[in-house]
Amino acid sequence: MKIESISPVQPSQDAGAETVGHFEGRSVTRAAVRGDDRSSVAGLARWLARNVAGDPRSEQALQRLADGDGTPLEARTVRRR
């Protein structure tokens, strides 16, 4: 499944969107119109700005990802109990 947009708008508020799943308590919908993608990306950027601001480690990790460096994700290890 390809996720076309992630929107903080609840499905009841957006009658044209088809809910295809949930992620971190948010509904994942398919964009009905190409313009919806831009607003969803803008909303995601606002959410990241609010939740990452002030945390230098998160900001650095996001900047590395934006620059195309995937090592922060690949270098993670999972603790086994």
KOLPAMI-979550 format. One record per atom (N, C-alpha, C, O): residue in one letter; atom name; x, y, z. Coordinates in nm, 4 decimals. Atoms other than C-alpha are relative to their C-alpha. Layout:
# KOLPAMI-979550
<pt kevex="A" tido="CA" c1="X" c2="Y" c3="Z"/>
...
This chain:
# KOLPAMI-979550
<pt kevex="M" tido="N" c1="0.0846" c2="-0.1180" c3="0.0000"/>
<pt kevex="M" tido="CA" c1="0.0000" c2="0.0000" c3="0.0000"/>
<pt kevex="M" tido="C" c1="0.0885" c2="0.1233" c3="0.0000"/>
<pt kevex="M" tido="O" c1="0.1821" c2="0.1330" c3="0.0794"/>
<pt kevex="K" tido="N" c1="-0.0730" c2="-0.1257" c3="0.0058"/>
<pt kevex="K" tido="CA" c1="0.1330" c2="0.3414" c3="-0.0926"/>
<pt kevex="K" tido="C" c1="-0.0819" c2="0.1054" c3="0.0737"/>
<pt kevex="K" tido="O" c1="-0.1985" c2="0.1271" c3="0.0407"/>
<pt kevex="I" tido="N" c1="0.0686" c2="-0.1062" c3="-0.0732"/>
<pt kevex="I" tido="CA" c1="0.0415" c2="0.6182" c3="0.1528"/>
<pt kevex="I" tido="C" c1="0.0213" c2="0.1292" c3="-0.0755"/>
<pt kevex="I" tido="O" c1="0.1347" c2="0.1724" c3="-0.0963"/>
<pt kevex="E" tido="N" c1="-0.0092" c2="-0.1221" c3="0.0784"/>
<pt kevex="E" tido="CA" c1="-0.0374" c2="0.9311" c3="-0.0420"/>
<pt kevex="E" tido="C" c1="-0.0024" c2="0.1255" c3="0.0859"/>
<pt kevex="E" tido="O" c1="0.0499" c2="0.2292" c3="0.0450"/>
<pt kevex="S" tido="N" c1="0.0001" c2="-0.1156" c3="-0.0887"/>
<pt kevex="S" tido="CA" c1="-0.0994" c2="1.1646" c3="0.2505"/>
<pt kevex="S" tido="C" c1="-0.0274" c2="-0.0444" c3="0.1422"/>
<pt kevex="S" tido="O" c1="-0.0894" c2="-0.1479" c3="0.1661"/>
<pt kevex="I" tido="N" c1="0.0319" c2="0.0195" c3="-0.1408"/>
<pt kevex="I" tido="CA" c1="-0.1113" c2="1.1809" c3="0.6272"/>
<pt kevex="I" tido="C" c1="-0.0548" c2="0.1326" c3="0.0474"/>
<pt kevex="I" tido="O" c1="0.0130" c2="0.2351" c3="0.0407"/>
<pt kevex="S" tido="N" c1="0.0665" c2="-0.1243" c3="-0.0345"/>
<pt kevex="S" tido="CA" c1="-0.3544" c2="1.4355" c3="0.7565"/>
<pt kevex="S" tido="C" c1="-0.0505" c2="-0.0029" c3="0.1432"/>
<pt kevex="S" tido="O" c1="-0.1071" c2="-0.1034" c3="0.1862"/>
<pt kevex="P" tido="N" c1="0.0535" c2="-0.0057" c3="-0.1356"/>
<pt kevex="P" tido="CA" c1="-0.4391" c2="1.5473" c3="1.1107"/>
<pt kevex="P" tido="C" c1="-0.1504" c2="0.0231" c3="0.0034"/>
<pt kevex="P" tido="O" c1="-0.2103" c2="0.0208" c3="0.1110"/>
<pt kevex="V" tido="N" c1="0.1443" c2="-0.0228" c3="0.0078"/>
<pt kevex="V" tido="CA" c1="-0.7961" c2="1.6155" c3="0.9910"/>
<pt kevex="V" tido="C" c1="-0.0718" c2="-0.1323" c3="0.0202"/>
<pt kevex="V" tido="O" c1="-0.0357" c2="-0.2330" c3="-0.0409"/>
<pt kevex="Q" tido="N" c1="0.0779" c2="0.1204" c3="-0.0236"/>
<pt kevex="Q" tido="CA" c1="-1.0473" c2="1.3627" c3="1.1202"/>
<pt kevex="Q" tido="C" c1="-0.0851" c2="-0.0324" c3="-0.1223"/>
<pt kevex="Q" tido="O" c1="-0.1295" c2="0.0597" c3="-0.1908"/>
<pt kevex="P" tido="N" c1="0.0773" c2="0.0368" c3="0.1183"/>
<pt kevex="P" tido="CA" c1="-1.2342" c2="1.1652" c3="0.8496"/>
<pt kevex="P" tido="C" c1="-0.1384" c2="0.0633" c3="-0.0054"/>
<pt kevex="P" tido="O" c1="-0.1882" c2="0.0913" c3="-0.1144"/>
<pt kevex="S" tido="N" c1="0.1326" c2="-0.0604" c3="-0.0002"/>
<pt kevex="S" tido="CA" c1="-1.5685" c2="1.3121" c3="0.9587"/>
<pt kevex="S" tido="C" c1="0.0031" c2="0.1431" c3="-0.0523"/>
<pt kevex="S" tido="O" c1="-0.0984" c2="0.1933" c3="-0.1005"/>
<pt kevex="Q" tido="N" c1="-0.0119" c2="-0.1367" c3="0.0475"/>
<pt kevex="Q" tido="CA" c1="-1.4378" c2="1.6586" c3="0.8678"/>
<pt kevex="Q" tido="C" c1="0.0338" c2="0.0068" c3="-0.1482"/>
<pt kevex="Q" tido="O" c1="0.0181" c2="0.1120" c3="-0.2103"/>
<pt kevex="D" tido="N" c1="-0.0405" c2="0.0022" c3="0.1400"/>
<pt kevex="D" tido="CA" c1="-1.3176" c2="1.5536" c3="0.5226"/>
<pt kevex="D" tido="C" c1="-0.0752" c2="-0.1125" c3="-0.0698"/>
<pt kevex="D" tido="O" c1="-0.0275" c2="-0.2259" c3="-0.0749"/>
<pt kevex="A" tido="N" c1="0.0876" c2="0.1016" c3="0.0576"/>
<pt kevex="A" tido="CA" c1="-1.5975" c2="1.3710" c3="0.3415"/>
<pt kevex="A" tido="C" c1="0.0589" c2="-0.0639" c3="-0.1251"/>
<pt kevex="A" tido="O" c1="0.0207" c2="-0.1761" c3="-0.1584"/>
<pt kevex="G" tido="N" c1="-0.0540" c2="0.0532" c3="0.1241"/>
<pt kevex="G" tido="CA" c1="-1.3926" c2="1.3207" c3="0.0211"/>
<pt kevex="G" tido="C" c1="0.1152" c2="-0.0968" c3="0.0180"/>
<pt kevex="G" tido="O" c1="0.1598" c2="-0.1572" c3="-0.0796"/>
<pt kevex="A" tido="N" c1="-0.1175" c2="0.0835" c3="-0.0228"/>
<pt kevex="A" tido="CA" c1="-1.1105" c2="1.1238" c3="0.1829"/>
<pt kevex="A" tido="C" c1="-0.0410" c2="-0.1413" c3="0.0392"/>
<pt kevex="A" tido="O" c1="-0.1390" c2="-0.1614" c3="0.1108"/>
<pt kevex="E" tido="N" c1="0.0221" c2="0.1401" c3="-0.0327"/>
<pt kevex="E" tido="CA" c1="-1.0977" c2="0.7458" c3="0.2070"/>
<pt kevex="E" tido="C" c1="0.1025" c2="-0.0412" c3="0.1052"/>
<pt kevex="E" tido="O" c1="0.2228" c2="-0.0360" c3="0.0799"/>
<pt kevex="T" tido="N" c1="-0.0911" c2="0.0418" c3="-0.1060"/>
<pt kevex="T" tido="CA" c1="-0.9510" c2="0.6220" c3="0.5357"/>
<pt kevex="T" tido="C" c1="0.0555" c2="-0.1376" c3="-0.0337"/>
<pt kevex="T" tido="O" c1="-0.0204" c2="-0.2314" c3="-0.0581"/>
<pt kevex="V" tido="N" c1="-0.0629" c2="0.1273" c3="0.0347"/>
<pt kevex="V" tido="CA" c1="-0.7010" c2="0.3452" c3="0.4658"/>
<pt kevex="V" tido="C" c1="0.0752" c2="-0.0615" c3="0.1172"/>
<pt kevex="V" tido="O" c1="0.1244" c2="-0.1738" c3="0.1061"/>
<pt kevex="G" tido="N" c1="-0.0690" c2="0.0547" c3="-0.1157"/>
<pt kevex="G" tido="CA" c1="-0.5468" c2="0.2995" c3="0.8100"/>
<pt kevex="G" tido="C" c1="0.0239" c2="0.1054" c3="0.1055"/>
<pt kevex="G" tido="O" c1="-0.0240" c2="0.2182" c3="0.0950"/>
<pt kevex="H" tido="N" c1="-0.0305" c2="-0.0909" c3="-0.1099"/>
<pt kevex="H" tido="CA" c1="-0.4174" c2="0.4574" c3="1.1277"/>
<pt kevex="H" tido="C" c1="0.1480" c2="-0.0092" c3="0.0321"/>
<pt kevex="H" tido="O" c1="0.2082" c2="-0.1157" c3="0.0192"/>
<pt kevex="F" tido="N" c1="-0.1398" c2="-0.0046" c3="-0.0390"/>
<pt kevex="F" tido="CA" c1="-0.0707" c2="0.5643" c3="1.2408"/>
<pt kevex="F" tido="C" c1="0.0131" c2="0.0983" c3="0.1141"/>
<pt kevex="F" tido="O" c1="-0.0231" c2="0.2152" c3="0.1001"/>
<pt kevex="E" tido="N" c1="-0.0202" c2="-0.0842" c3="-0.1177"/>
<pt kevex="E" tido="CA" c1="0.0142" c2="0.7007" c3="1.5860"/>
<pt kevex="E" tido="C" c1="-0.1267" c2="0.0760" c3="0.0378"/>
<pt kevex="E" tido="O" c1="-0.1206" c2="0.1944" c3="0.0707"/>
<pt kevex="G" tido="N" c1="0.1262" c2="-0.0608" c3="-0.0407"/>
<pt kevex="G" tido="CA" c1="-0.3527" c2="0.7702" c3="1.6600"/>
<pt kevex="G" tido="C" c1="-0.0631" c2="0.0915" c3="-0.1021"/>
<pt kevex="G" tido="O" c1="-0.1640" c2="0.1556" c3="-0.0728"/>
<pt kevex="R" tido="N" c1="0.0548" c2="-0.0858" c3="0.1053"/>
<pt kevex="R" tido="CA" c1="-0.4141" c2="0.9555" c3="1.3331"/>
<pt kevex="R" tido="C" c1="-0.0501" c2="-0.0860" c3="-0.1144"/>
<pt kevex="R" tido="O" c1="0.0043" c2="-0.1930" c3="-0.1416"/>
<pt kevex="S" tido="N" c1="0.0513" c2="0.0711" c3="0.1162"/>
<pt kevex="S" tido="CA" c1="-0.6195" c2="0.8459" c3="1.0357"/>
<pt kevex="S" tido="C" c1="0.0901" c2="0.0247" c3="-0.1195"/>
<pt kevex="S" tido="O" c1="0.1359" c2="0.1368" c3="-0.1417"/>
<pt kevex="V" tido="N" c1="-0.0777" c2="-0.0117" c3="0.1228"/>
<pt kevex="V" tido="CA" c1="-0.4266" c2="0.7784" c3="0.7172"/>
<pt kevex="V" tido="C" c1="-0.0997" c2="-0.0097" c3="-0.1146"/>
<pt kevex="V" tido="O" c1="-0.1757" c2="-0.1061" c3="-0.1240"/>
<pt kevex="T" tido="N" c1="0.0966" c2="-0.0048" c3="0.1092"/>
<pt kevex="T" tido="CA" c1="-0.6219" c2="0.8742" c3="0.4063"/>
<pt kevex="T" tido="C" c1="0.0702" c2="0.0116" c3="-0.1341"/>
<pt kevex="T" tido="O" c1="0.1848" c2="0.0557" c3="-0.1429"/>
<pt kevex="R" tido="N" c1="-0.0489" c2="-0.0210" c3="0.1363"/>
<pt kevex="R" tido="CA" c1="-0.5738" c2="0.8665" c3="0.0322"/>
<pt kevex="R" tido="C" c1="-0.0457" c2="0.1383" c3="-0.0428"/>
<pt kevex="R" tido="O" c1="-0.1597" c2="0.1770" c3="-0.0172"/>
<pt kevex="A" tido="N" c1="0.0352" c2="-0.1341" c3="0.0465"/>
<pt kevex="A" tido="CA" c1="-0.5675" c2="1.2127" c3="-0.1216"/>
<pt kevex="A" tido="C" c1="-0.0972" c2="-0.0109" c3="-0.1169"/>
<pt kevex="A" tido="O" c1="-0.0717" c2="-0.0835" c3="-0.2130"/>
<pt kevex="A" tido="N" c1="0.0997" c2="0.0026" c3="0.1064"/>
<pt kevex="A" tido="CA" c1="-0.8756" c2="1.2716" c3="-0.3364"/>
<pt kevex="A" tido="C" c1="0.0444" c2="0.0850" c3="-0.1189"/>
<pt kevex="A" tido="O" c1="0.0143" c2="0.0526" c3="-0.2338"/>
<pt kevex="V" tido="N" c1="-0.0437" c2="-0.0935" c3="0.1032"/>
<pt kevex="V" tido="CA" c1="-0.7162" c2="1.5584" c3="-0.5304"/>
<pt kevex="V" tido="C" c1="0.1486" c2="0.0262" c3="0.0209"/>
<pt kevex="V" tido="O" c1="0.1965" c2="0.0240" c3="0.1343"/>
<pt kevex="R" tido="N" c1="-0.1446" c2="-0.0224" c3="-0.0101"/>
<pt kevex="R" tido="CA" c1="-0.3510" c2="1.6313" c3="-0.6059"/>
<pt kevex="R" tido="C" c1="0.0328" c2="0.1151" c3="0.0950"/>
<pt kevex="R" tido="O" c1="0.1336" c2="0.1082" c3="0.1655"/>
<pt kevex="G" tido="N" c1="-0.0236" c2="-0.1140" c3="-0.0881"/>
<pt kevex="G" tido="CA" c1="-0.3751" c2="1.9646" c3="-0.4186"/>
<pt kevex="G" tido="C" c1="-0.0041" c2="-0.0371" c3="0.1467"/>
<pt kevex="G" tido="O" c1="0.0563" c2="0.0309" c3="0.2297"/>
<pt kevex="D" tido="N" c1="0.0068" c2="0.0443" c3="-0.1390"/>
<pt kevex="D" tido="CA" c1="-0.4572" c2="1.7753" c3="-0.0995"/>
<pt kevex="D" tido="C" c1="0.1372" c2="-0.0411" c3="0.0519"/>
<pt kevex="D" tido="O" c1="0.1660" c2="-0.0258" c3="0.1705"/>
<pt kevex="D" tido="N" c1="-0.1341" c2="0.0414" c3="-0.0416"/>
<pt kevex="D" tido="CA" c1="-0.1010" c2="1.6404" c3="-0.0950"/>
<pt kevex="D" tido="C" c1="0.0784" c2="0.1174" c3="0.0561"/>
<pt kevex="D" tido="O" c1="0.1470" c2="0.1041" c3="0.1574"/>
<pt kevex="R" tido="N" c1="-0.0763" c2="-0.1168" c3="-0.0447"/>
<pt kevex="R" tido="CA" c1="0.0437" c2="1.9889" c3="-0.0595"/>
<pt kevex="R" tido="C" c1="-0.0451" c2="0.0452" c3="0.1381"/>
<pt kevex="R" tido="O" c1="0.0385" c2="0.0781" c3="0.2222"/>
<pt kevex="S" tido="N" c1="0.0475" c2="-0.0438" c3="-0.1309"/>
<pt kevex="S" tido="CA" c1="-0.1791" c2="2.0799" c3="0.2344"/>
<pt kevex="S" tido="C" c1="0.0381" c2="-0.1011" c3="0.1072"/>
<pt kevex="S" tido="O" c1="0.0660" c2="-0.0624" c3="0.2207"/>
<pt kevex="S" tido="N" c1="-0.0395" c2="0.1017" c3="-0.0972"/>
<pt kevex="S" tido="CA" c1="-0.0997" c2="1.7492" c3="0.4055"/>
<pt kevex="S" tido="C" c1="0.1477" c2="0.0121" c3="0.0344"/>
<pt kevex="S" tido="O" c1="0.1859" c2="-0.0020" c3="0.1506"/>
<pt kevex="V" tido="N" c1="-0.1436" c2="-0.0176" c3="-0.0247"/>
<pt kevex="V" tido="CA" c1="0.2742" c2="1.8050" c3="0.3649"/>
<pt kevex="V" tido="C" c1="0.0229" c2="0.1244" c3="0.0846"/>
<pt kevex="V" tido="O" c1="0.1068" c2="0.1239" c3="0.1746"/>
<pt kevex="A" tido="N" c1="-0.0125" c2="-0.1228" c3="-0.0793"/>
<pt kevex="A" tido="CA" c1="0.2353" c2="2.1589" c3="0.5003"/>
<pt kevex="A" tido="C" c1="-0.0423" c2="-0.0257" c3="0.1443"/>
<pt kevex="A" tido="O" c1="0.0217" c2="0.0233" c3="0.2374"/>
<pt kevex="G" tido="N" c1="0.0450" c2="0.0339" c3="-0.1349"/>
<pt kevex="G" tido="CA" c1="0.0418" c2="2.0236" c3="0.7986"/>
<pt kevex="G" tido="C" c1="0.1028" c2="-0.0840" c3="0.0743"/>
<pt kevex="G" tido="O" c1="0.1267" c2="-0.0636" c3="0.1933"/>
<pt kevex="L" tido="N" c1="-0.1041" c2="0.0822" c3="-0.0610"/>
<pt kevex="L" tido="CA" c1="0.3091" c2="1.7630" c3="0.8629"/>
<pt kevex="L" tido="C" c1="0.1204" c2="0.0851" c3="0.0382"/>
<pt kevex="L" tido="O" c1="0.1802" c2="0.0649" c3="0.1439"/>
<pt kevex="A" tido="N" c1="-0.1117" c2="-0.0900" c3="-0.0306"/>
<pt kevex="A" tido="CA" c1="0.5768" c2="2.0331" c3="0.8458"/>
<pt kevex="A" tido="C" c1="-0.0301" c2="0.0844" c3="0.1234"/>
<pt kevex="A" tido="O" c1="0.0578" c2="0.1052" c3="0.2070"/>
<pt kevex="R" tido="N" c1="0.0377" c2="-0.0775" c3="-0.1195"/>
<pt kevex="R" tido="CA" c1="0.3853" c2="2.2439" c3="1.1008"/>
<pt kevex="R" tido="C" c1="0.0078" c2="-0.0870" c3="0.1249"/>
<pt kevex="R" tido="O" c1="0.0562" c2="-0.0424" c3="0.2290"/>
<pt kevex="W" tido="N" c1="-0.0034" c2="0.0910" c3="-0.1139"/>
<pt kevex="W" tido="CA" c1="0.3486" c2="1.9410" c3="1.3296"/>
<pt kevex="W" tido="C" c1="0.1447" c2="-0.0261" c3="0.0415"/>
<pt kevex="W" tido="O" c1="0.1767" c2="-0.0232" c3="0.1603"/>
<pt kevex="L" tido="N" c1="-0.1411" c2="0.0226" c3="-0.0311"/>
<pt kevex="L" tido="CA" c1="0.7217" c2="1.8669" c3="1.3048"/>
<pt kevex="L" tido="C" c1="0.0626" c2="0.1226" c3="0.0649"/>
<pt kevex="L" tido="O" c1="0.1400" c2="0.1100" c3="0.1599"/>
<pt kevex="A" tido="N" c1="-0.0564" c2="-0.1235" c3="-0.0555"/>
<pt kevex="A" tido="CA" c1="0.8078" c2="2.2314" c3="1.3746"/>
<pt kevex="A" tido="C" c1="-0.0410" c2="0.0177" c3="0.1458"/>
<pt kevex="A" tido="O" c1="0.0403" c2="0.0598" c3="0.2282"/>
<pt kevex="R" tido="N" c1="0.0474" c2="-0.0139" c3="-0.1380"/>
<pt kevex="R" tido="CA" c1="0.5941" c2="2.2313" c3="1.6913"/>
<pt kevex="R" tido="C" c1="0.0623" c2="-0.1041" c3="0.0924"/>
<pt kevex="R" tido="O" c1="0.0994" c2="-0.0725" c3="0.2054"/>
<pt kevex="N" tido="N" c1="-0.0414" c2="0.1090" c3="-0.0871"/>
<pt kevex="N" tido="CA" c1="0.7094" c2="1.8948" c3="1.8235"/>
<pt kevex="N" tido="C" c1="0.1498" c2="-0.0250" c3="0.0049"/>
<pt kevex="N" tido="O" c1="0.1978" c2="-0.0925" c3="0.0959"/>
<pt kevex="V" tido="N" c1="-0.1441" c2="0.0230" c3="0.0039"/>
<pt kevex="V" tido="CA" c1="1.0775" c2="1.8995" c3="1.7293"/>
<pt kevex="V" tido="C" c1="0.0767" c2="0.1227" c3="0.0470"/>
<pt kevex="V" tido="O" c1="0.1923" c2="0.1117" c3="0.0877"/>
<pt kevex="A" tido="N" c1="-0.0677" c2="-0.1249" c3="-0.0369"/>
<pt kevex="A" tido="CA" c1="1.1592" c2="2.2627" c3="1.8080"/>
<pt kevex="A" tido="C" c1="0.0574" c2="-0.0101" c3="0.1409"/>
<pt kevex="A" tido="O" c1="-0.0104" c2="-0.0544" c3="0.2336"/>
<pt kevex="G" tido="N" c1="-0.0632" c2="-0.0015" c3="-0.1310"/>
<pt kevex="G" tido="CA" c1="1.4034" c2="2.2950" c3="2.0948"/>
<pt kevex="G" tido="C" c1="0.0753" c2="-0.1267" c3="0.0345"/>
<pt kevex="G" tido="O" c1="0.1480" c2="-0.1291" c3="0.1337"/>
<pt kevex="D" tido="N" c1="-0.0726" c2="0.1242" c3="-0.0260"/>
<pt kevex="D" tido="CA" c1="1.5363" c2="1.9390" c3="2.0770"/>
<pt kevex="D" tido="C" c1="0.1100" c2="-0.0137" c3="-0.1048"/>
<pt kevex="D" tido="O" c1="0.0836" c2="-0.0600" c3="-0.2157"/>
<pt kevex="P" tido="N" c1="-0.1086" c2="-0.0006" c3="0.0986"/>
<pt kevex="P" tido="CA" c1="1.8778" c2="1.9654" c3="1.9069"/>
<pt kevex="P" tido="C" c1="0.0262" c2="-0.1363" c3="-0.0639"/>
<pt kevex="P" tido="O" c1="0.0580" c2="-0.1434" c3="-0.1826"/>
<pt kevex="R" tido="N" c1="-0.0253" c2="0.1331" c3="0.0571"/>
<pt kevex="R" tido="CA" c1="1.9163" c2="1.5873" c3="1.8632"/>
<pt kevex="R" tido="C" c1="-0.1023" c2="-0.0335" c3="-0.1069"/>
<pt kevex="R" tido="O" c1="-0.0669" c2="-0.0873" c3="-0.2118"/>
<pt kevex="S" tido="N" c1="0.1041" c2="0.0267" c3="0.0994"/>
<pt kevex="S" tido="CA" c1="1.5830" c2="1.5582" c3="1.6820"/>
<pt kevex="S" tido="C" c1="0.0198" c2="0.0864" c3="-0.1232"/>
<pt kevex="S" tido="O" c1="0.0050" c2="0.0396" c3="-0.2361"/>
<pt kevex="E" tido="N" c1="-0.0221" c2="-0.0902" c3="0.1132"/>
<pt kevex="E" tido="CA" c1="1.6587" c2="1.8620" c3="1.4680"/>
<pt kevex="E" tido="C" c1="0.1166" c2="-0.0486" c3="-0.0861"/>
<pt kevex="E" tido="O" c1="0.1088" c2="-0.0448" c3="-0.2088"/>
<pt kevex="Q" tido="N" c1="-0.1161" c2="0.0492" c3="0.0747"/>
<pt kevex="Q" tido="CA" c1="1.9987" c2="1.7188" c3="1.3706"/>
<pt kevex="Q" tido="C" c1="-0.0344" c2="-0.1263" c3="-0.0781"/>
<pt kevex="Q" tido="O" c1="0.0068" c2="-0.1417" c3="-0.1930"/>
<pt kevex="A" tido="N" c1="0.0386" c2="0.1236" c3="0.0687"/>
<pt kevex="A" tido="CA" c1="1.8503" c2="1.3788" c3="1.2859"/>
<pt kevex="A" tido="C" c1="-0.0884" c2="0.0306" c3="-0.1199"/>
<pt kevex="A" tido="O" c1="-0.0708" c2="-0.0281" c3="-0.2266"/>
<pt kevex="L" tido="N" c1="0.0862" c2="-0.0377" c3="0.1122"/>
<pt kevex="L" tido="CA" c1="1.5803" c2="1.5391" c3="1.0706"/>
<pt kevex="L" tido="C" c1="0.0791" c2="0.0673" c3="-0.1105"/>
<pt kevex="L" tido="O" c1="0.0524" c2="0.0446" c3="-0.2285"/>
<pt kevex="Q" tido="N" c1="-0.0808" c2="-0.0666" c3="0.1016"/>
<pt kevex="Q" tido="CA" c1="1.8376" c2="1.7559" c3="0.8952"/>
<pt kevex="Q" tido="C" c1="0.0818" c2="-0.1017" c3="-0.0791"/>
<pt kevex="Q" tido="O" c1="0.0942" c2="-0.0906" c3="-0.2011"/>
<pt kevex="R" tido="N" c1="-0.0755" c2="0.1043" c3="0.0714"/>
<pt kevex="R" tido="CA" c1="2.0510" c2="1.4504" c3="0.8144"/>
<pt kevex="R" tido="C" c1="-0.0905" c2="-0.0762" c3="-0.0959"/>
<pt kevex="R" tido="O" c1="-0.0504" c2="-0.1067" c3="-0.2081"/>
<pt kevex="L" tido="N" c1="0.0940" c2="0.0693" c3="0.0880"/>
<pt kevex="L" tido="CA" c1="1.7436" c2="1.2738" c3="0.6744"/>
<pt kevex="L" tido="C" c1="-0.0368" c2="0.0863" c3="-0.1194"/>
<pt kevex="L" tido="O" c1="-0.0465" c2="0.0366" c3="-0.2316"/>
<pt kevex="A" tido="N" c1="0.0334" c2="-0.0917" c3="0.1094"/>
<pt kevex="A" tido="CA" c1="1.6529" c2="1.5813" c3="0.4692"/>
<pt kevex="A" tido="C" c1="0.1145" c2="0.0096" c3="-0.0996"/>
<pt kevex="A" tido="O" c1="0.0917" c2="0.0293" c3="-0.2190"/>
<pt kevex="D" tido="N" c1="-0.1172" c2="-0.0048" c3="0.0873"/>
<pt kevex="D" tido="CA" c1="2.0076" c2="1.5820" c3="0.3307"/>
<pt kevex="D" tido="C" c1="0.0261" c2="-0.1329" c3="-0.0706"/>
<pt kevex="D" tido="O" c1="0.1188" c2="-0.1438" c3="-0.1508"/>
<pt kevex="G" tido="N" c1="-0.0149" c2="0.1296" c3="0.0661"/>
<pt kevex="G" tido="CA" c1="1.9666" c2="1.2184" c3="0.2241"/>
<pt kevex="G" tido="C" c1="0.0867" c2="-0.0994" c3="0.0740"/>
<pt kevex="G" tido="O" c1="0.1195" c2="-0.2051" c3="0.0200"/>
<pt kevex="D" tido="N" c1="-0.0837" c2="0.0897" c3="-0.0798"/>
<pt kevex="D" tido="CA" c1="2.1745" c2="1.0610" c3="0.5005"/>
<pt kevex="D" tido="C" c1="-0.0908" c2="-0.0884" c3="0.0845"/>
<pt kevex="D" tido="O" c1="-0.1525" c2="-0.0402" c3="0.1795"/>
<pt kevex="G" tido="N" c1="0.0876" c2="0.0914" c3="-0.0723"/>
<pt kevex="G" tido="CA" c1="1.9870" c2="0.7535" c3="0.6245"/>
<pt kevex="G" tido="C" c1="0.0661" c2="-0.0732" c3="0.1140"/>
<pt kevex="G" tido="O" c1="0.0025" c2="-0.1586" c3="0.1758"/>
<pt kevex="T" tido="N" c1="-0.0701" c2="0.0739" c3="-0.1049"/>
<pt kevex="T" tido="CA" c1="2.2489" c2="0.6361" c3="0.8742"/>
<pt kevex="T" tido="C" c1="-0.0648" c2="0.0090" c3="0.1376"/>
<pt kevex="T" tido="O" c1="-0.0582" c2="-0.0887" c3="0.2122"/>
<pt kevex="P" tido="N" c1="0.0612" c2="0.0010" c3="-0.1332"/>
<pt kevex="P" tido="CA" c1="2.0599" c2="0.7567" c3="1.1835"/>
<pt kevex="P" tido="C" c1="-0.1064" c2="-0.1084" c3="0.0143"/>
<pt kevex="P" tido="O" c1="-0.1227" c2="-0.1651" c3="0.1223"/>
<pt kevex="L" tido="N" c1="0.1027" c2="0.1030" c3="-0.0068"/>
<pt kevex="L" tido="CA" c1="1.7787" c2="0.5162" c3="1.0972"/>
<pt kevex="L" tido="C" c1="0.0607" c2="-0.1396" c3="-0.0077"/>
<pt kevex="L" tido="O" c1="0.0166" c2="-0.2306" c3="0.0626"/>
<pt kevex="E" tido="N" c1="-0.0599" c2="0.1312" c3="0.0190"/>
<pt kevex="E" tido="CA" c1="1.9996" c2="0.2284" c3="0.9859"/>
<pt kevex="E" tido="C" c1="0.0879" c2="-0.0408" c3="0.1172"/>
<pt kevex="E" tido="O" c1="0.1060" c2="-0.1601" c3="0.1415"/>
<pt kevex="A" tido="N" c1="-0.0936" c2="0.0292" c3="-0.1075"/>
<pt kevex="A" tido="CA" c1="2.2357" c2="0.2538" c3="1.2832"/>
<pt kevex="A" tido="C" c1="-0.0690" c2="-0.0352" c3="0.1314"/>
<pt kevex="A" tido="O" c1="-0.0022" c2="-0.0726" c3="0.2278"/>
<pt kevex="R" tido="N" c1="0.0706" c2="0.0295" c3="-0.1247"/>
<pt kevex="R" tido="CA" c1="1.9662" c2="0.2004" c3="1.5447"/>
<pt kevex="R" tido="C" c1="0.0050" c2="-0.1492" c3="0.0302"/>
<pt kevex="R" tido="O" c1="-0.0019" c2="-0.2329" c3="-0.0598"/>
<pt kevex="T" tido="N" c1="0.0033" c2="0.1396" c3="-0.0419"/>
<pt kevex="T" tido="CA" c1="1.9798" c2="-0.1194" c3="1.7445"/>
<pt kevex="T" tido="C" c1="-0.1223" c2="-0.0208" c3="0.0871"/>
<pt kevex="T" tido="O" c1="-0.1690" c2="0.0711" c3="0.1544"/>
<pt kevex="V" tido="N" c1="0.1185" c2="0.0332" c3="-0.0785"/>
<pt kevex="V" tido="CA" c1="1.6885" c2="-0.2936" c3="1.9080"/>
<pt kevex="V" tido="C" c1="0.0451" c2="-0.0799" c3="0.1206"/>
<pt kevex="V" tido="O" c1="0.1171" c2="-0.1789" c3="0.1078"/>
<pt kevex="R" tido="N" c1="-0.0343" c2="0.0726" c3="-0.1222"/>
<pt kevex="R" tido="CA" c1="1.7252" c2="-0.4023" c3="2.2674"/>
<pt kevex="R" tido="C" c1="-0.0895" c2="-0.1226" c3="0.0112"/>
<pt kevex="R" tido="O" c1="-0.2105" c2="-0.1156" c3="-0.0102"/>
<pt kevex="R" tido="N" c1="0.0766" c2="0.1234" c3="-0.0204"/>
<pt kevex="R" tido="CA" c1="1.6194" c2="-0.7571" c3="2.3321"/>
<pt kevex="R" tido="C" c1="-0.0052" c2="-0.0278" c3="0.1492"/>
<pt kevex="R" tido="O" c1="0.0936" c2="-0.0132" c3="0.2211"/>
<pt kevex="R" tido="N" c1="0.0183" c2="0.0273" c3="-0.1435"/>
<pt kevex="R" tido="CA" c1="1.4785" c2="-0.8525" c3="2.6686"/>
<pt kevex="R" tido="C" c1="0.0443" c2="-0.1388" c3="0.0350"/>
<pt kevex="R" tido="O" c1="0.0361" c2="-0.1788" c3="0.1511"/>
